[in-house]
Amino acid sequence: MSREVIQTDAAPAAIGPYSQAVRTGDTLYLSGQIPLDPATMDLVDGGIEAQIRRVFDNLAAVLDAAGARLGDIAKLNIYLVDLTHFPLVNELMSEYFSEPYPARAAIGVAALPKGAQVEMDAIAWCPRG
């Protein structure tokens, strides 16, 4: 089975040896996104809400580059430095997604790259063409 690398300037560039996403067959594997502004590669200002929104926007940009959308996500993993922000994640997720919602895990972590408070990765259905 062939692999197709997905890359877009509308999302932050990889900060290590990985691809923003890889499509294998009809499945798209999205690398973790943290709340970096793609233009500056700096963390967004504005607190945790702005960080969560930027992560959703970054995921959406990578999905768009592959010809998919947030609603095509089958599995979403959310990593939070502070799990007290989980209710806010739920609130904002309901703005970005509609039913049927993706399967999801929320995991508390000690730290994330560049001091981010949230990171998300995903698996989406994304047939070619």
C-alpha contacts under 8 A as a table, 3 or more apart, distances in Angstrom:
res1	aa1	res2	aa2	distance
1	M	24	T	6.83
1	M	25	G	6.77
2	S	24	T	6.20
2	S	25	G	7.13
3	R	22	V	6.49
3	R	23	R	5.63
3	R	24	T	4.84
3	R	25	G	7.47
4	E	22	V	5.56
4	E	23	R	5.05
4	E	24	T	6.63
5	V	19	S	6.57
5	V	20	Q	7.70
5	V	21	A	6.04
5	V	22	V	4.58
5	V	23	R	6.44
6	I	19	S	7.07
6	I	20	Q	6.21
6	I	21	A	5.04
6	I	22	V	5.75
6	I	23	R	7.29
6	I	62	V	7.22
6	I	65	A	6.76
6	I	66	A	6.21
7	Q	19	S	7.09
7	Q	20	Q	5.80
7	Q	21	A	6.97
7	Q	62	V	6.94
7	Q	65	A	6.97
8	T	11	A	5.95
8	T	13	A	7.85
8	T	20	Q	7.95
8	T	61	A	7.36
8	T	62	V	6.32
8	T	65	A	6.13
9	D	12	P	6.76
9	D	13	A	6.93
9	D	38	P	6.94
10	A	38	P	6.19
10	A	58	N	7.45
10	A	61	A	5.75
10	A	62	V	7.47
11	A	37	D	7.63
11	A	38	P	5.02
11	A	58	N	5.03
11	A	59	L	7.57
11	A	61	A	5.75
11	A	62	V	6.35
12	P	33	Q	7.95
12	P	36	L	6.17
12	P	37	D	6.51
12	P	38	P	4.07
12	P	39	A	7.50
12	P	41	M	6.26
12	P	58	N	7.18
13	A	20	Q	7.39
13	A	38	P	6.99
13	A	41	M	7.73
14	A	17	P	7.18
14	A	18	Y	6.30
14	A	19	S	6.39
14	A	20	Q	6.29
15	I	18	Y	7.93
18	Y	31	S	7.78
19	S	22	V	6.77
19	S	31	S	6.92
20	Q	30	L	6.12
20	Q	31	S	5.35
20	Q	32	G	7.94
20	Q	62	V	6.93
21	A	28	L	6.67
21	A	29	Y	5.41
21	A	30	L	4.29
21	A	31	S	5.67
21	A	62	V	7.14
22	V	28	L	5.72
22	V	29	Y	5.32
22	V	30	L	6.72
23	R	26	D	6.89
23	R	27	T	5.60
23	R	28	L	4.29
23	R	29	Y	6.27
23	R	126	C	7.61
24	T	27	T	5.42
24	T	28	L	6.43
25	G	127	P	6.94
25	G	128	R	7.74
26	D	125	W	5.84
26	D	126	C	4.95
26	D	127	P	4.14
26	D	128	R	6.65
27	T	123	I	6.98
27	T	124	A	5.84
27	T	125	W	4.92
27	T	126	C	5.46
27	T	127	P	7.01
28	L	123	I	5.65
28	L	124	A	5.00
28	L	125	W	6.13
28	L	126	C	5.84
29	Y	122	A	6.23
29	Y	123	I	4.70
29	Y	124	A	6.57
30	L	59	L	7.64
30	L	62	V	7.72
30	L	121	D	5.62
30	L	122	A	5.12
30	L	123	I	6.03
30	L	124	A	7.80
31	S	121	D	5.31
31	S	122	A	7.07
32	G	119	E	6.05
32	G	120	M	5.07
32	G	121	D	4.11
32	G	122	A	7.52
33	Q	36	L	7.94
33	Q	55	V	5.81
33	Q	58	N	6.58
33	Q	59	L	6.64
33	Q	119	E	5.42
33	Q	120	M	5.41
33	Q	121	D	6.28
34	I	51	Q	7.77
34	I	54	R	7.79
34	I	55	V	5.58
34	I	113	P	7.73
34	I	116	A	6.36
34	I	118	V	6.23
34	I	119	E	4.60
34	I	120	M	6.88
35	P	43	L	5.56
35	P	44	V	6.10
35	P	51	Q	4.96
35	P	52	I	6.93
35	P	53	R	7.93
35	P	54	R	5.04
35	P	55	V	4.91
35	P	58	N	7.65
35	P	116	A	6.67
35	P	118	V	7.23
35	P	119	E	7.32
36	L	40	T	7.72
36	L	41	M	5.28
36	L	42	D	5.18
36	L	43	L	4.44
36	L	44	V	5.93
36	L	54	R	7.11
36	L	55	V	7.70
37	D	40	T	5.56
37	D	41	M	5.17
37	D	42	D	5.64
37	D	43	L	6.20
37	D	44	V	5.94
37	D	54	R	7.43
38	P	41	M	5.27
38	P	42	D	7.86
43	L	51	Q	7.74
43	L	114	K	7.64
43	L	116	A	7.06
44	V	50	A	6.80
44	V	51	Q	6.27
44	V	54	R	7.40
45	D	50	A	6.86
45	D	51	Q	7.66
46	G	49	E	7.14
46	G	50	A	5.28
46	G	51	Q	7.41
47	G	50	A	5.61
47	G	51	Q	6.36
48	I	51	Q	4.90
48	I	52	I	6.12
48	I	85	H	7.75
48	I	117	Q	6.83
48	I	118	V	7.90
49	E	52	I	5.21
49	E	53	R	6.21
49	E	88	L	7.36
50	A	53	R	5.16
50	A	54	R	6.07
51	Q	54	R	5.13
51	Q	55	V	6.28
51	Q	116	A	7.81
51	Q	117	Q	7.29
51	Q	118	V	6.88
52	I	55	V	5.20
52	I	56	F	6.41
52	I	89	V	6.94
52	I	92	L	7.74
52	I	118	V	6.53
53	R	56	F	5.17
53	R	57	D	6.12
53	R	92	L	7.37
54	R	57	D	4.92
54	R	58	N	5.98
55	V	58	N	5.02
55	V	59	L	6.19
55	V	118	V	7.70
55	V	119	E	6.83
55	V	120	M	6.88
56	F	59	L	5.16
56	F	60	A	6.10
56	F	96	Y	7.53
57	D	60	A	4.97
57	D	61	A	6.19
58	N	61	A	5.10
58	N	62	V	6.48
59	L	62	V	5.29
59	L	63	L	6.18
59	L	70	L	7.54
59	L	121	D	7.87
60	A	63	L	5.01
60	A	64	D	5.99
60	A	69	R	6.12
60	A	70	L	5.78
61	A	64	D	5.04
61	A	65	A	6.30
62	V	65	A	5.12
62	V	66	A	6.54
63	L	66	A	5.12
63	L	67	G	6.28
63	L	68	A	4.82
63	L	69	R	5.35
63	L	70	L	6.93
64	D	67	G	4.93
64	D	68	A	5.16
64	D	69	R	5.85
65	A	68	A	7.43
66	A	126	C	7.41
67	G	126	C	7.21
67	G	129	G	7.77
68	A	72	D	6.33
68	A	125	W	7.87
68	A	126	C	5.93
69	R	72	D	5.52
69	R	73	I	7.54
70	L	73	I	5.62
70	L	96	Y	7.42
70	L	97	F	6.79
71	G	97	F	6.17
71	G	98	S	7.22
71	G	101	Y	7.69
71	G	102	P	7.83
72	D	124	A	5.31
72	D	125	W	5.43
72	D	126	C	7.06
73	I	76	L	6.85
73	I	102	P	5.91
73	I	122	A	6.54
73	I	123	I	5.79
73	I	124	A	3.94
73	I	125	W	6.34
74	A	102	P	4.74
74	A	103	A	6.00
74	A	122	A	7.55
74	A	123	I	5.81
74	A	124	A	5.11
74	A	125	W	6.68
75	K	102	P	5.33
75	K	103	A	4.69
75	K	104	R	5.58
75	K	122	A	5.51
75	K	123	I	5.16
75	K	124	A	6.84
76	L	102	P	6.45
76	L	103	A	6.24
76	L	104	R	4.72
76	L	105	A	6.56
76	L	120	M	6.98
76	L	121	D	6.04
76	L	122	A	4.47
76	L	123	I	6.66
77	N	104	R	5.65
77	N	105	A	4.92
77	N	106	A	6.07
77	N	107	I	7.70
77	N	120	M	5.46
77	N	121	D	5.36
77	N	122	A	6.08
78	I	104	R	7.56
78	I	105	A	6.10
78	I	106	A	4.66
78	I	107	I	6.15
78	I	118	V	7.19
78	I	119	E	5.98
78	I	120	M	4.57
78	I	121	D	6.91
79	Y	106	A	5.88
79	Y	107	I	4.87
79	Y	108	G	5.85
79	Y	109	V	6.35
79	Y	118	V	5.57
79	Y	119	E	5.11
79	Y	120	M	6.10
80	L	83	L	5.82
80	L	85	H	7.56
80	L	86	F	7.84
80	L	106	A	7.33
80	L	107	I	6.21
80	L	108	G	5.00
80	L	109	V	5.90
80	L	117	Q	5.89
80	L	118	V	4.73
80	L	119	E	6.78
81	V	108	G	5.69
81	V	109	V	5.02
81	V	110	A	5.69
81	V	111	A	5.86
81	V	112	L	7.25
81	V	117	Q	5.25
81	V	118	V	6.54
82	D	85	H	6.05
82	D	108	G	6.57
82	D	109	V	7.71
82	D	117	Q	7.24
83	L	86	F	5.34
83	L	107	I	7.83
83	L	108	G	5.84
84	T	87	P	7.12
85	H	88	L	5.36
85	H	89	V	6.42
86	F	89	V	4.99
86	F	90	N	6.35
86	F	106	A	7.89
87	P	90	N	5.06
87	P	91	E	6.24
88	L	91	E	4.95
88	L	92	L	6.11
89	V	92	L	5.27
89	V	93	M	5.81
90	N	93	M	5.02
90	N	94	S	6.31
91	E	94	S	5.43
91	E	95	E	7.02
92	L	95	E	5.15
92	L	96	Y	6.63
93	M	96	Y	5.13
93	M	97	F	5.87
94	S	97	F	5.30
94	S	98	S	6.48
95	E	98	S	7.65
97	F	101	Y	6.55
98	S	101	Y	6.05
109	V	112	L	7.46
111	A	115	G	6.91
111	A	116	A	7.65
111	A	117	Q	7.63
112	L	115	G	5.69
112	L	116	A	5.43
112	L	117	Q	6.70
112	L	118	V	7.30
112	L	119	E	7.37
113	P	116	A	6.00
116	A	119	E	7.31
